[in-house]
Each structure stands twice: as C-alpha cells, then as structure tokens.
C-alpha cells in the first residue's frame, strides 16, 4: 500500500506533466544537476535511443552487465504499473521512501536555482541522483523522446546506441526520416563510439555525417556485426562469435536487438569486461514486460506495446508464427497524437473480434472513433474502462482462442494489474511470463 507521502509526491509530479507538458531544453536539467553536485558524472553510462527497440536493448544491457557482477542502474520510461519501475538497480526498483526523499531534495534544489522542471526532467534528475547515491558503477539510460534535446542528453556515455528510426512523435521530431534521424543523432558524442542497428540508407546518411563531424567511431548492423536469421541466436562481430544464444524475449526482431546490445557491450569491454557466460545469462533471463509477452495460456493472452506503425507492423509479422490459425480477439487503444490509422489497417485483417477502450484520457483516442475505424474488419464493441475491457474479452474468448492487447503502452499498463492480481503478485518484475505451448 503506497504511503500518503508517496501518493502526494506522485500527484505533484503528474501535475508537473499536466501543467508544463513537453518543453525540450537541456539548460534546466543541467542547472538542477549542477546544484546537486552533478551526480550523473559519478558513474559511467550507456545511452540508448531509437524509435522502436530501445527499451529492449536497454533491458538486455542491464541484464548482461548485472549477470557480470556489476552494480548497474536502469532508467526507462514510461512505466507500466508502478512509477518505481522507471528507476532500477539490478532487480530492485527504487523504493517509495527514496522517491519521497529525493523529490523533496530536487524540489528544493530547483527552487534555489529559480527553475521549474518538467515531469521528465524531474524524474531524470531523480534517477541520476539515486544512482549516484547508491553507488552504481554503470547506468543504462533510455532516451525518453528524440535525443538531441531529451533531458537524458546531459550524459557523456561510454557508448551511444541507436536501435532503429521510424516516423513517430512527428510534432516534436519532424515529418521525415532525415529529420527524426538528426534528432536521434543528438546523443552521439565527440570521440565516443556509437552502435547503430538496422536503418535505411536515408537515415544512415544522416547518422554517418553526424558521427564523422564529431569524430565518433560508428559501428553498423550488417557491416560491423551480424546475427543469424533464425533462433537460437548467433552473433559475429568485433572478433567475437557467440553461437546458440537463447533469448528470453520473444519475436524475431529481438535477434536484432540482442545483437545490437552485444555490440554495444563489446565497446566498453576494456572498462567493463563481460564473460561470454554473463552475456548468455543476461539474454536468457532478461525481462521486459508488455512486449510480445504471454501472460495467460487458456485463452492465450499476448500483451504487446506496439504504439506506432512500425511497431504494429512488427507485431503483425510475428503473430502468425505465434498463434497459427487460432481466432484472434483484439483489445485496442491508442494515443490521439499517433498515426493510428495505419495501425488499424495493419492488424484489422487478422482479427476475428475487436474491443476498443480508452487509455490515458484525454490523450487517448476516443473509443467510438476507433470503433468506426475497425468496423469494416470485424465486429466491434466499446468498453471504455480498460480493466473491465480485458475481463470481458478474456471471459468471452474460448480456451483455444487468442487475445491480443496492443496499441499503447498505457493500455498495457492499465490491464496488467488484472494478471498480477491473478497471481497475487505485487511487483511487475517478480512475474515470469508463460512459455508458449508447442
């Protein structure tokens, strides 16, 4: 049960988000950190950006270095169920007591500086201060949005990672792949290596130019490191070969993410060496909930945070191999500012029934609007409350049917407590996903 103080702190943080929204400047967060003794300079960082895949790669890096015996922090966003998921050291989420104490300290520091931090800036400062106070050796830091002006971009990382680049958040990052690439390239630092996943030539041209301008060695998927086309994973690159590596995370696309994570880890092996056994163990045990995750087997329930057209296209490619010809019941919600029409067009032809719901109002798209978009593909029902929606969908599905929940990470977070309650589990990372039945 959350304490009253913790609940009050979270309420005040969310009021920051409502009041200030997204305001991209590095000066405020840098000034707040300076007034707190620059905690982000007291540990090494791995900085991970990308349209899709950045969370998975960050989680894999965290797991591998943790398996290697290092004290490793992980900062990601958004959270699914609990705010404390955003800031982890090893398997431990930040405590509610630490959230309260650090929030008070940061508020005082910001007030003394005469600045008002946005929600994400405030939480970023909290993460860095927590990591420094807890003595982490290495922190894996996921970019929130973009890169160049993201609050996390005050770090000078041991290695930067750019997983993929597609069109998303165009109102902030631009309407072309070249514009988005230029924003993501902002995390590339002078003379620090950057590892780049599979990208188009248009994107590669932008990243290559920025890396050259900054004297940053750039290492590319399919040129400097390669991965096998089938599981188990085989990685080759930088004079190393790892064969028959099993991945805990489902989906063919996770092979690319794992290869990028391994490539990034190898760039820091002089300072943070990892044995092959540690890499294998990390990839075999990593958890990243809500990404092609099976949480129930009768009916088979798959939660996937696909929240943009590229993510939905990936989900659509994966589903036939996971579910065969079984009927699919879709539970869908999406943010109003997303290009959700191509998402509907991609998954609509695969589904037998659709339930639409509301996630994170008022940012979420109206369920009635979504219902009209899906009605040409399958029968549609509207259940406005997500928890009621998942209960209704699961109850109506036959034992050998499939339920897919997708469209928004906020939707995944809203329905996840239903499955946590079934297992009487409090913490998200204490729950192990189910194995797919052969």
GINOR-V148266 format. One record per residue. RES is the residue in one small letter. OMEGA is omega in degrees with one decimal (* if undefined). D_CENTER is the distance of its C-alpha to the mean C-alpha in Angstrom with 1 decimal. Layout:
RES_OMEGA_D_CENTER / RES_OMEGA_D_CENTER
This chain:
x_-178.6_26.2 / x_178.1_24.7 / x_178.5_27.4 / x_179.6_28.9 / x_179.5_28.0 / x_178.5_24.3 / x_179.2_24.3 / x_177.8_26.2 / x_178.9_23.8 / x_178.9_20.8 / x_-179.8_23.1 / x_177.5_24.0 / x_-180.0_20.5 / x_174.1_19.7 / x_175.1_23.0 / x_-179.2_21.9 / x_-179.5_19.1 / x_-174.7_21.8 / x_-172.2_24.4 / x_179.9_22.8 / x_-179.8_19.9 / x_-179.1_18.2 / x_-167.1_20.7 / x_173.7_19.6 / x_179.4_21.9 / x_-173.2_21.6 / x_-176.0_25.1 / x_-177.6_24.3 / x_178.2_21.6 / x_-179.9_23.7 / x_178.4_26.8 / x_179.0_25.3 / x_178.7_24.1 / x_-179.1_27.6 / x_178.0_29.3 / x_176.8_27.5 / x_179.3_28.5 / x_-178.1_25.6 / x_-178.4_23.6 / x_178.5_20.9 / x_-174.9_23.8 / x_174.6_24.5 / x_177.3_21.9 / x_-179.8_20.5 / x_166.3_17.0 / x_-171.4_14.7 / x_-171.3_12.9 / x_177.3_10.0 / x_176.3_9.7 / x_178.5_9.5 / x_175.5_9.5 / x_176.2_7.8 / x_-174.7_7.0 / x_178.8_5.8 / x_178.8_3.1 / x_179.6_6.2 / x_177.8_8.5 / x_179.4_7.8 / x_178.8_8.4 / x_178.0_11.3 / x_178.1_12.8 / x_-178.4_12.8 / x_-178.4_14.4 / x_-178.9_16.9 / x_173.5_18.1 / x_177.6_18.4 / x_178.1_20.5 / x_175.6_22.4 / x_179.8_23.6 / x_173.4_21.9 / x_-167.4_20.9 / x_173.9_17.2 / x_176.2_15.0 / x_177.8_11.2 / x_-177.8_9.8 / x_176.2_6.3 / x_-8.6_6.2 / x_172.1_7.1 / x_177.9_8.8 / x_-174.7_10.0 / x_-175.6_13.6 / x_176.7_14.5 / x_-175.0_14.0 / x_176.3_14.6 / x_-174.6_11.4 / x_-172.9_10.0 / x_-176.5_12.7 / x_169.0_13.7 / x_-171.8_16.5 / x_-179.7_16.8 / x_-172.1_16.7 / x_171.6_17.6 / x_175.3_15.8 / x_-178.9_17.7 / x_176.8_20.8 / x_179.2_21.9 / x_178.4_24.9 / x_175.8_23.1 / x_-178.9_21.0 / x_-176.3_24.5 / x_-179.0_26.2 / x_179.0_23.7 / x_178.9_23.4 / x_-179.1_27.2 / x_-179.5_27.5 / x_177.6_25.0 / x_179.0_26.8 / x_-179.7_30.1 / x_-179.9_29.0 / x_179.0_27.7 / x_178.9_30.9 / x_177.6_33.1 / x_-177.2_31.4 / x_-178.7_32.1 / x_173.8_28.5 / x_-178.7_26.2 / x_170.1_22.5 / x_178.3_19.9 / x_-175.3_17.5 / x_175.6_14.6 / x_-178.7_17.3 / x_-177.5_18.8 / x_176.4_15.7 / x_176.4_15.1 / x_178.2_18.7 / x_-180.0_18.5 / x_-177.1_15.9 / x_179.6_18.1 / x_178.3_21.2 / x_-179.8_20.1 / x_-179.7_19.2 / x_-178.4_22.6 / x_-177.5_24.6 / x_173.0_23.3 / x_176.5_24.2 / x_175.7_21.1 / x_-172.4_22.0 / x_175.9_18.7 / x_173.1_15.3 / x_-171.6_12.0 / x_177.3_10.7 / x_174.4_7.5 / x_177.2_9.0 / x_-178.7_8.8 / x_178.1_10.7 / x_-177.8_13.0 / x_-172.8_14.2 / x_-177.5_17.9 / x_177.1_18.2 / x_-176.4_14.9 / x_179.9_16.0 / x_-171.7_14.3 / x_170.8_16.7 / x_-178.2_19.5 / x_169.7_18.8 / x_-167.9_20.8 / x_170.9_18.7 / x_176.2_20.3 / x_172.5_18.3 / x_-179.7_16.0 / x_174.3_13.6 / x_-169.8_13.0 / x_-177.4_11.4 / x_178.4_12.6 / x_175.7_14.1 / x_-179.9_14.9 / x_176.7_16.2 / x_-178.7_14.0 / x_-176.1_14.9 / x_-179.3_18.3 / x_178.9_20.0 / x_-169.6_18.4 / x_180.0_17.8 / x_-172.3_20.8 / x_179.5_22.0 / x_177.9_22.3 / x_178.9_20.2 / x_178.5_22.3 / x_179.6_21.5 / x_-180.0_17.7 / x_179.8_18.2 / x_177.3_20.4 / x_179.4_17.9 / x_-178.6_15.2 / x_179.4_18.2 / x_179.3_18.7 / x_178.0_16.8 / x_-177.0_19.5 / x_-177.0_22.1 / x_173.9_25.8 / x_174.0_26.7 / x_-176.6_23.4 / x_173.8_22.0 / x_177.4_19.1 / x_-171.7_17.7 / x_178.3_16.9 / x_-179.2_15.7 / x_178.7_17.5 / x_177.6_18.4 / x_-178.7_21.4 / x_176.8_24.5 / x_178.5_24.3 / x_-178.3_21.0 / x_-179.5_22.4 / x_179.7_25.4 / x_-177.8_23.7 / x_178.8_21.6 / x_-179.2_24.8 / x_-178.4_26.8 / x_179.5_24.6 / x_178.9_24.4 / x_179.5_28.2 / x_-175.4_28.9 / x_179.4_27.2 / x_-177.4_28.5 / x_176.0_25.2 / x_-177.6_25.4 / x_-179.2_23.1 / x_-166.5_22.2 / x_170.5_21.4 / x_179.0_20.2 / x_172.8_23.4 / x_-177.4_25.6 / x_175.6_24.9 / x_-177.0_23.0 / x_177.6_23.0 / x_-178.9_21.9 / x_179.8_23.8 / x_-177.8_23.7 / x_177.1_23.9 / x_-1.4_22.9 / x_-172.9_23.4 / x_166.2_21.8 / x_179.4_24.1 / x_173.5_22.9 / x_177.1_25.5 / x_176.2_25.4 / x_178.3_26.8 / x_-178.6_29.6 / x_175.0_27.6 / x_174.2_27.3 / x_-177.3_25.3 / x_174.2_26.6 / x_178.1_25.8 / x_177.3_22.4 / x_-179.9_20.9 / x_177.0_17.2 / x_-176.4_15.9 / x_-176.5_13.1 / x_173.5_14.9 / x_179.5_15.3 / x_-178.7_17.2 / x_179.0_14.3 / x_173.7_13.0 / x_178.0_16.2 / x_179.2_15.3 / x_179.6_12.0 / x_178.9_14.2 / x_178.4_17.0 / x_177.9_15.0 / x_178.0_13.9 / x_-179.9_17.6 / x_178.8_18.9 / x_179.7_17.1 / x_-178.8_18.4 / x_179.2_21.8 / x_-178.0_22.0 / x_-172.6_22.3 / x_176.7_24.5 / x_-178.9_27.5 / x_-177.9_26.1 / x_-178.0_23.7 / x_177.3_25.3 / x_173.1_23.7 / x_175.3_25.9 / x_179.7_25.2 / x_179.1_25.3 / x_177.4_22.5 / x_-178.7_20.3 / x_-177.7_21.3 / x_179.6_20.8 / x_-178.4_17.3 / x_178.7_16.3 / x_-172.7_18.5 / x_-175.9_17.1 / x_173.4_13.4 / x_175.2_11.6 / x_-169.3_8.1 / x_173.4_9.5 / x_176.4_9.5 / x_-177.2_8.9 / x_-174.7_12.6 / x_174.9_13.7 / x_-178.0_17.4 / x_176.9_18.4 / x_-174.6_22.0 / x_179.0_24.5 / x_-1.0_27.4 / x_176.2_26.4 / x_-179.8_23.4 / x_-179.1_20.3 / x_175.1_17.0 / x_178.5_13.9 / x_-175.9_11.4 / x_177.8_8.8 / x_-173.7_10.5 / x_174.7_11.0 / x_-175.2_12.9 / x_179.1_15.8 / x_178.5_14.3 / x_178.5_11.7 / x_177.2_14.8 / x_177.4_17.0 / x_178.1_15.1 / x_-178.9_15.3 / x_177.3_18.9 / x_-175.5_19.7 / x_-169.7_18.5 / x_-177.7_20.2 / x_-179.9_23.8 / x_-178.5_23.4 / x_-170.4_21.8 / x_-178.8_24.2 / x_-178.9_27.2 / x_-177.8_29.5 / x_179.4_28.7 / x_-179.0_28.6 / x_171.0_25.1 / x_-176.5_24.8 / x_167.6_21.9 / x_-168.8_20.5 / x_167.4_18.9 / x_-175.4_17.9 / x_176.1_16.3 / x_-176.4_16.2 / x_-174.9_19.5 / x_178.2_18.3 / x_171.1_16.5 / x_-170.6_18.7 / x_-179.2_18.8 / x_175.6_22.3 / x_176.6_21.3 / x_177.4_18.7 / x_-178.7_21.7 / x_-178.5_24.0 / x_-173.7_21.8 / x_-178.2_21.4 / x_-177.2_24.6 / x_-176.5_27.1 / x_-166.0_25.5 / x_178.1_25.8 / x_178.5_28.9 / x_-179.1_28.1 / x_167.9_25.6 / x_178.2_24.8 / x_-177.0_23.2 / x_-177.7_22.2 / x_175.9_21.1 / x_175.7_17.7 / x_174.6_17.6 / x_5.1_21.0 / x_-178.9_22.2 / x_-177.9_19.1 / x_177.0_18.9 / x_179.6_21.2 / x_177.1_24.5 / x_179.3_24.8 / x_177.0_28.3 / x_179.6_27.1 / x_179.6_24.6 / x_179.0_27.4 / x_-179.2_29.7 / x_-177.0_27.2 / x_-168.4_27.0 / x_177.8_30.6 / x_-178.7_31.8 / x_-173.1_29.8 / x_173.0_30.3 / x_-174.9_31.6 / x_170.1_29.3 / x_178.6_29.4 / x_171.5_27.9 / x_-165.5_26.8 / x_-177.5_25.5 / x_-173.1_24.1 / x_-178.1_21.0 / x_175.8_22.3 / x_-178.4_25.6 / x_-178.2_24.2 / x_178.0_22.4 / x_-179.5_25.6 / x_-177.9_27.8 / x_-178.8_25.9 / x_-179.6_25.9 / x_-176.8_29.5 / x_-178.1_30.7 / x_174.8_29.2 / x_-175.3_31.5 / x_-179.1_30.7 / x_174.3_30.2 / x_179.0_28.1 / x_173.4_24.3 / x_177.4_22.1 / x_176.7_18.9 / x_-173.8_16.6 / x_175.0_14.4 / x_-176.6_14.1 / x_172.8_11.7 / x_177.1_9.0 / x_175.1_11.9 / x_178.5_14.1 / x_178.8_12.4 / x_-178.4_12.6 / x_-177.7_16.1 / x_-174.7_17.4 / x_179.0_15.9 / x_176.7_18.8 / x_-177.5_21.2 / x_174.2_20.2 / x_-178.9_20.0 / x_179.0_23.5 / x_-177.7_24.8 / x_-178.6_24.2 / x_179.9_25.2 / x_178.1_22.0 / x_-173.4_20.9 / x_-179.5_17.7 / x_-173.9_14.6 / x_173.4_14.4 / x_-175.1_18.1 / x_177.3_17.8 / x_177.7_18.1 / x_-179.0_17.3 / x_175.6_20.5 / x_175.2_21.8 / x_177.5_22.6 / x_179.7_26.4 / x_*_28.2
